[in-house]
């Protein structure tokens, strides 16, 4: 199992990943996090009761890591509810580093099987409601519990 601590300017959120449902998105997020990519980035898009979005190094909503990954929307956990981490996109194969965290189910159900769901906040859900535009991700710390996990290449092929 792989988890992460997302240390923000408003507090810490603990995240679990859906490795079986979205292995590519999980692998991508972990690589970016471990390289420090997310450290210091802002939540550039905050829509109360809908989503908080981050992962853009430009802070404008138009930036990314310089590559895209494929969508993974066929798994059993591809539904949006409070605390879900999902890849932002502008069309098929346009995900990269930007992701959003859902504020509730009611306003995000239409995103099911359109955006790749790759994890969920399991501790610190109250932080979601405290985040405002411009707040920071100070650091993302990845924790591997048990085996090697995504980057250990025991379950996932590169």
C-alpha positions as CSV (number, residue, x, y, z in Angstrom):
1,X,0.0,0.0,0.0
2,X,1.2,3.5,-0.8
3,X,0.0,6.6,1.0
4,X,1.0,10.2,1.0
5,X,1.0,13.2,3.3
6,X,0.1,16.4,1.5
7,X,1.4,19.2,3.7
8,X,-0.5,22.4,2.9
9,X,-0.5,25.9,4.3
10,X,-3.8,25.0,6.0
11,X,-2.9,21.6,7.4
12,X,-2.1,18.0,6.4
13,X,-4.2,15.6,4.4
14,X,-3.3,11.9,4.3
15,X,-4.0,10.3,1.0
16,X,-4.4,6.6,0.0
17,X,-4.0,5.7,-3.7
18,X,-6.0,3.4,-5.9
19,X,-3.1,1.6,-7.4
20,X,-5.2,-1.2,-9.0
21,X,-7.7,1.2,-10.6
22,X,-5.3,3.9,-12.0
23,X,-1.7,2.5,-11.9
24,X,-0.4,5.1,-14.5
25,X,-1.9,8.1,-12.7
26,X,-0.6,6.8,-9.3
27,X,2.8,6.1,-10.7
28,X,2.9,9.6,-12.3
29,X,1.8,11.4,-9.1
30,X,4.4,9.5,-7.0
31,X,7.2,10.3,-9.4
32,X,6.3,14.0,-9.5
33,X,5.9,14.1,-5.7
34,X,9.2,12.4,-5.0
35,X,11.0,14.7,-7.4
36,X,9.6,17.7,-5.4
37,X,7.5,18.9,-8.3
38,X,4.5,19.7,-6.2
39,X,6.4,21.3,-3.4
40,X,5.5,25.0,-3.2
41,X,2.7,24.9,-5.8
42,X,-0.5,26.8,-5.2
43,X,-4.1,25.7,-5.3
44,X,-4.8,27.9,-8.3
45,X,-8.5,26.9,-8.8
46,X,-10.8,26.8,-5.8
47,X,-14.6,26.5,-6.4
48,X,-16.4,26.2,-3.1
49,X,-18.5,23.0,-2.7
50,X,-17.0,21.7,-5.9
51,X,-13.3,21.2,-6.2
52,X,-9.8,22.5,-5.2
53,X,-7.2,22.2,-7.9
54,X,-3.4,22.3,-7.9
55,X,-0.4,20.8,-9.8
56,X,0.3,23.6,-12.2
57,X,3.8,25.1,-11.9
58,X,2.7,28.3,-13.7
59,X,-0.2,28.8,-11.3
60,X,-2.5,29.7,-14.2
61,X,-4.2,26.4,-14.9
62,X,-2.4,26.0,-18.2
63,X,0.9,24.5,-17.0
64,X,2.1,20.9,-16.5
65,X,5.1,18.6,-16.4
66,X,5.8,18.8,-20.2
67,X,4.1,15.5,-21.0
68,X,0.7,13.9,-20.8
69,X,-0.6,10.5,-19.5
70,X,-3.5,8.4,-20.7
71,X,-6.9,8.5,-18.9
72,X,-7.8,5.4,-16.8
73,X,-11.6,5.6,-16.3
74,X,-12.8,2.0,-16.4
75,X,-12.0,0.7,-12.9
76,X,-14.4,0.1,-10.1
77,X,-13.4,3.2,-8.1
78,X,-14.0,5.7,-10.9
79,X,-16.6,7.8,-9.1
80,X,-16.2,11.3,-7.5
81,X,-17.1,12.1,-3.9
82,X,-15.8,14.1,-1.1
83,X,-12.0,13.7,-0.7
84,X,-11.4,12.0,-4.1
85,X,-8.2,12.9,-6.0
86,X,-8.8,13.1,-9.7
87,X,-6.7,14.1,-12.7
88,X,-7.6,17.4,-14.4
89,X,-7.8,17.3,-18.1
90,X,-8.9,19.3,-21.2
91,X,-9.7,16.2,-23.3
92,X,-8.4,12.6,-23.7
93,X,-4.7,12.2,-22.9
94,X,-4.3,15.7,-21.6
95,X,-3.6,14.8,-18.0
96,X,-0.1,15.6,-16.6
97,X,0.4,17.0,-13.2
98,X,-2.7,18.9,-12.4
99,X,-5.3,17.3,-10.1
100,X,-8.3,18.3,-8.1
101,X,-9.8,17.2,-4.8
102,X,-13.6,16.9,-4.7
103,X,-15.5,18.8,-2.0
104,X,-18.7,16.7,-2.3
105,X,-20.5,14.0,-4.4
106,X,-23.6,16.1,-5.4
107,X,-21.7,18.5,-7.6
108,X,-19.1,16.1,-9.0
109,X,-21.0,13.1,-10.1
110,X,-21.0,14.2,-13.7
111,X,-17.1,13.7,-13.6
112,X,-17.4,9.9,-13.1
113,X,-15.6,8.0,-15.8
114,X,-14.5,11.2,-17.5
115,X,-11.6,12.2,-15.1
116,X,-9.2,9.6,-13.7
117,X,-9.8,9.0,-10.0
118,X,-6.5,7.9,-8.5
119,X,-6.8,8.3,-4.7
120,X,-8.7,9.6,-1.7
121,X,-8.1,11.8,1.3
122,X,-8.5,9.5,4.3
123,X,-7.4,11.9,7.1
124,X,-7.7,15.7,7.2
125,X,-10.9,16.0,5.1
126,X,-11.6,19.3,7.0
127,X,-8.6,20.8,5.3
128,X,-10.4,20.7,1.9
129,X,-12.9,23.3,3.2
130,X,-10.2,25.6,4.5
131,X,-8.2,25.8,1.2
132,X,-8.4,29.1,-0.6
133,X,-7.0,30.1,-4.0
134,X,-3.3,30.8,-3.5
135,X,-2.8,28.4,-0.6
136,X,0.3,26.2,-0.9
137,X,1.2,22.6,-1.1
138,X,4.3,22.8,1.1
139,X,5.4,19.2,0.5
140,X,4.1,15.8,-0.5
141,X,5.7,12.9,1.4
142,X,5.2,9.4,0.0
143,X,5.0,6.4,2.3
144,X,5.3,2.8,1.1
145,X,3.7,0.2,3.5
146,X,4.6,-3.4,2.8
147,X,6.2,-4.2,-0.6
148,X,7.9,-2.0,-3.0
149,X,4.8,-0.6,-4.5
150,X,4.5,1.5,-7.7
151,X,8.1,2.6,-8.2
152,X,9.4,-0.8,-7.0
153,X,8.1,-2.3,-10.3
154,X,6.7,-5.4,-8.5
155,X,3.1,-4.7,-9.6
156,X,3.4,-2.2,-12.5
157,X,5.2,-2.3,-15.7
158,X,6.9,0.9,-17.0
